[in-house]
Amino acid sequence: MSQPISPELREWLVSQLAAGHSVPALRASMRAAGWQDAATDLALAQLEAGFPHVEVARPRRTEMPGPDLEGAPLYIDAGDRRVQVLQTMRHPRVVVFGNLVSPDECEGLIAAARVRLARSLTVETRTGGEVLNVDRTSEGMFFERGENDIVARLEQRIAALLRWPVEFGEGLQILRYAPGAQYRPHYDYFDPGEPGTPTILKRGGQRVATLVMYLQEPGQGGATTFPDVGLEVAPVRGTGVFFSYEEPDPATRTLHGGAPVLAGEKWVATKWLREREFK
């Protein structure tokens, strides 16, 4: 049953914004009070319609995942692992991490995933389902959150490193790229203009960030590329590249792809982060 949006609730939201409380804080308060996500989104959207100068529909603009880079650290404590900061970029927001995944973890994830591989699918924003995509020629599978010890440990590490709740992450995807396989440049957010996007967003809102971790490096090729800024990240085992996108728009300059593997195999683990709990 839907929850009605009363005039009293709208007045309360207006007063809380006027008092300086952030939209994420209002969302958290409403959730704690028993409000459903759909009702919360509707109430904030109605508030924005009545007060167009107040940007209440984009909580990701004020609260985003990402590492604490205050003081330009060379290393970050991610709870159970000391992670290196190898490279950073401001626009797009890109951080390359070293020592993110141990060799044993890389091997364990590959072994567990190998028997469940299938041709990789992409989200179909016209319908909200999944389809084969000629631009993506890898094989892959998904682990459920916390499915095994390695997955659970890595998810906790990512949550600490990027300061974003485990529950806001999609399941960990493992991909295998054989020689010649690639993923042509694309965006990870869901296009707001596509008819299937509202269905996709019901599970946890928009994607706001991506972390690609390299489990096995190929003999040649396979870089993660950012064509808009001329950046290529080498797929070195145990390292990872993080990038975030404050809004679902090309202005974020997060167009990226996986260059063709020229020799050997590339294995990666991808974690997509949503703006709220992914269900």
N, C-alpha and C positions, 0 to 999 in steps of 0.2 A: 504494500500500500504506500502511495506517495505521501510525503509530508507537506502539509500546506505552508506557504510562505506568508506569514501574518504581517500586518502593518507594524506590530510591535517588534518583530524580528528585524524588519528593515530599519526601523528607528534605532535599534540597538547597534546594528552594523554601522550606520552613519556616525553614531556617537563614538564608537570604538575607533573608527578611522580618524575622526576628528581629534581623538585623544592621543593619536600617534601610534596606535597598534598596527602591526603589519598584517597583510592579507594572509600569509602563512600562519600567523598566530591566531587569526580569526578562524581559519580552517581547522586548526588543531582544537580550538575551544569548542567549535560546533561538533566536531567528531566526538570529543570527550563527553559532550552533552547528549549524544545519541543521534545526531543528525546524520542521515545518509549522504554519501558523496554527491549523488545526483541532486538532492535538495540543496546542498551547500553550493554547488556550481550554479544552480538556478537562482538562488538568492543573490549571489555575488554578481551574476550577469544582469539581473534586474536592477541592482544598485548601480552598476556601470551605465545602464541605459538611462537611468534617472539623473546620474551625475557624470556626464561624459568626460569631464576633466579629471575624474578619478580612475586610474587604471587598476581595476580590481580583478580583471580576468586573466592576468598574467603573473601568477605568483612566482614563476621561475625567473623573472627578471630581478627579484630581490633575494632569492634563495636558490643557489645552484650548487651542485656537487663539484668537488675539486679539492686538490691537496692544499695544505697550508704552506704557502711559499713566502710567508713573511720573513724577512731577513735573508732571503736568497739561500736557503739551506742546500747543502750537497746531499744530505741524507734525511729521510723522514722515517720516524718510528711508526710502523703499521701494526703494532701490537706484537705479533710473533715474528716479525721480520724487519730488518733495516733496509729500506728501499732507497736506491740511488735516484737522484734527479739528474738526468743526463742532458736534457734540452727542454727549453720552454719557448713558447710563442704567445703573443698577446692576442692577435687577431688574424686568424681564428685562435681560440684558446686551445693550445696543444701543449701537452707535457709528455716527454718520453722518459720512462722509468727503467732503471736497471735493477737486477737482482730481485725482480718481483715474484718470479715463480722458480722454485728449486728444480734441479734436474730430475729428482725422484718424483716430484709432483707432475712435471711434464710427461714423464713416461707413464705414470699411473693414469693420467687423464686420457692419453692416447690409447692405452691398452683397454680401458673401460669403454671408450667410445668406438673403437674399431669395429666391434661386432654389431654395432647399431647404425652404421653409416647408411645414408641414402642420398640421392641427388638433392642438393640444397634447394629449398624453396624460398621465395620472398613473399612478404605481406602484400596482398592485393588490395590497394586502397579504394578501388572501385566497388568492391564487394565486402571487404573486411575479412576475406579468407586468405588462403595461401595458394601460390601458383608457381609453376616452373618459369624460370626467367633465363632467356638466352644470354643475358649479360653476366650471369653467375654460373660458372661451370665447375664449382666445387662439390664435394660430398660433405654431408654434415649430419648432426644430431643435436638434441637438447638434453641436458640434465635438468631434472627438477631442482628447485632450491633445496639445498641440504641433502641431496640424494645419497651421497656417500661422504666419507671422512675428508677426502681431499677437496671435494666441492665445497663442503661446509667451511672448512678451514680457509680456503681461498676467498669465499664470499665474506667472511668476517674480516679478513685482511683488506679486501677492497673497500668495505664499509668504513674501516678505520682510516685508510689512506685517503679516500675521497670524501669522507665526512658526510655520508649519505646512508640511510638505513638499509639494511639487508632486504627488508620487505619491499623497498622501492625498486628492486632490481628484477629483471626478467631472469628466467632460467639461463644457465651458462650454455652457450652454444659452442660446439667443437666442429671445426671445419678442416677438411683435408684437400689440399690443392696438389694434384698430380702435374707432371710436366705439361705445359700448355694451358693449364687451368688459370682462370683469372676472375676478377669481379670488376666490371667496368665502372667508371666514376658514377657516384650516386649520393643521395642524402639519406641519413638514417631516420630523420623525423618523418612524421606522417603528414602528407600534404593536406592542409585544411580544406582545400577546394575539391577534394575527391569525395564522392558520395558515401564510400565505405568507411571514411575516417571516424565519424561519430561512433560507429560500432566498435572500432578498434580502441578508441579512447576510453570506453567504459571499463576496461580492465586495469587502468592505472594512469590515465591521462597521457599526455605527450611524452615521447622520449626527450630527454634533455642532455644526455651525454652517452658516450661510447668509450669502452676500454677494450682494446685488442691486445691480447697477450700471445707471444710466439712460443709454441711448444716444441717445434722442430724447425730448424732453418733449412731451406733448400740449398742445393749446391750453387745455384745461380738464379737471379731474378727474384720476383715475389715481394718487392717493396710495397709498403702502404704509401700511396701517393695522395697529395693534396694539390690538384692541378691549378686551383685559383691562386696559390701562393708559391708554386714551384718547390714544394717540400716533398722529400722522399724519406721514409723511415725504413731502415734496413731491418729485415725480419730475423733478428738475432735471438736465439733461444734464451728464455728466461726474462726477456725485456718486454715492455708493453708501451703502447701509445694511447694516451687519453685525450679526448677532445669533447668539448661541450658546445651546446647551441641554445642560446637563450630564447629563441623563438623559431618556429618552423618556417624559415625564410632563407633564400640563397644569400641574403646579406650577411649571414653568419660565416660565410666563406668556408663551410665545412664539406664542400664537395670532396669526395675521397673515393679511392678504389684500391683494388689489389692488383698490382702489375702481374703479367703472366709469369708463371714459374718456368724457368728455362732449363733447369736440371734438378733432379732430386724431387723431394716432396716437402711441401710446407704444411705444417699443422698449426692452427691458431685456436685460441679460446676467446670468445667475444662475450662481453657483459654489457647489455644495454640498460640504462637507468631511466626510470620514469619519474614524473613529477609527484606521484603519490603511490600508495601501496598497489603493487601489481598482483592481481588475483587471477 
